[in-house]
Amino acid sequence: MTDSAGMVAQLLAAAAAPQRAADPEKDWPRVLALFQQAALEEKSAVLRQLVDLHALKNRCMDAASHDLRGDVAAIRGFSELLGAELPPESSGQEYVAVITGLATKLLVAMHDLLDFRLIEEGGFVLHRREGDLTELLRRCLAGWTPVATAHGCTVHEELAAVPPCFFDAGRLEQVVEQLLEFVVQGAPTDSSVRVRLAVVGGRAEFVLEDAGPAVSEAELAQWFLPAGGPNLSLARRIVESHYGTLTVANLPCQGRRFSFTIPVHT
């Protein structure tokens, strides 16, 4: 029995005693007050347990993410080396592309785990520098185009040269990788994925369109929650930290449109 529960039991016994039975109006308010005090103490104990569990969760996430990240990065690196050694027409290229794509997917997931912890603790920091957004997108597409081909999907690029932008290359690449991974992995066979980059209204606009099924407005809203769909909440946070916007919408006929914008440096 907890101390608070013991206090309640003692007061109940006192209230039920013969000497107290004659004046219940004076005893029961005190009993009620002690119940309230006991409830507050129990709530405080539960909150302390939750804080301890949260700290334990963060330590486990850190250990798992840091230990696994190096191994998965090595797998992706060796698969890329293997792909460079194989002849372009070799059937092994398809398997290398799948290995590389899956390793990239795991790396993105582990980065997300660490980033959510940083957001919870207020440690989300960007290191923005002037850079070439077109080149960043080409790097990302170079890794995902073979994966798309292996899934029977064709990628069409329309990347215009845009003025320099200030951005955190690692964070923005994380957003592009997540969007590409979601679209490519879910693309119907023999479908197309269109990737565009252009300057619209003084902002660099990245657009990714697929042929996936239409999604209801309610489901689209769930996608921006930490536990909903492709979990775009972190991607939106990163884009908004660049003074940009990230949106998802259904196309008029078929497919979805993923886009984000960030300011260009003029």
GIPE-V454725 format. One record per backbone hydrogen bond with DSSP energy under -0.5 kcal/mol. CO is the residue of the C=O (numbers start at 0). NH is the residue of the N-H. Records with the same first field share a line. If there is no record, write none. Layout:
CO->NH  NH
This chain:
1->5
2->6
3->7
4->8
5->9
6->10
7->11
8->12
9->13
10->14
11->15
12->16
13->16
16->19  20
17->21
19->22
20->23
22->25  26
23->27
25->29
26->29  30
27->31
28->32
29->33
30->34
31->35
32->36
33->37
34->38
35->39
36->40
37->41
38->42
39->43
40->44
41->45
42->46
43->47
44->48
45->49
46->50
47->51
48->52
49->53
50->54
51->55
52->56
53->57
54->58
55->59
56->60
57->61
58->62
59->63
60->64
61->65
62->66
63->67
64->68
65->69
66->70
67->71
68->72
69->73
70->74
71->75
72->76
73->77
74->78
75->79
76->80
77->81
78->82
79->83
80->84
81->85
86->89
89->92
90->93  94
91->95
92->96
93->97
94->98
95->99
96->100
97->101
98->102
99->103
100->104
101->105
102->106
103->107
104->108
105->109
106->110
107->111
108->112
109->113
110->114
111->115
112->116
113->117
114->118
115->119
116->120
117->122
118->121
122->124
125->127
128->166
130->132  164
131->135
132->136
133->137
134->138
135->139
136->140
137->141
138->142
139->142  143
140->144
143->147
144->148
145->149
146->150
147->152
148->151
151->189  190
153->155  192
154->156
155->194
157->159  196
163->264
164->130  166
166->128  168
167->171
168->172
169->173
170->174
171->175
172->176
173->177
174->178
175->179
176->180
177->181
178->182
179->183
180->184
181->185
182->186
183->186
187->190
190->153
192->155
193->208
194->157
195->206
196->159
197->199  204
199->202
201->263
202->199  204
203->205  261
204->197
205->259
206->195
207->257
208->193
211->254
215->219
216->220
217->221
218->222
220->223
221->224
222->231
224->227
227->230
231->235
232->236
233->237
234->238
235->239
236->240
237->241
238->241  243
239->242
241->262
244->260
246->258
248->256
254->250
255->209
256->248
257->207
258->246
259->205
260->244
261->203
263->265
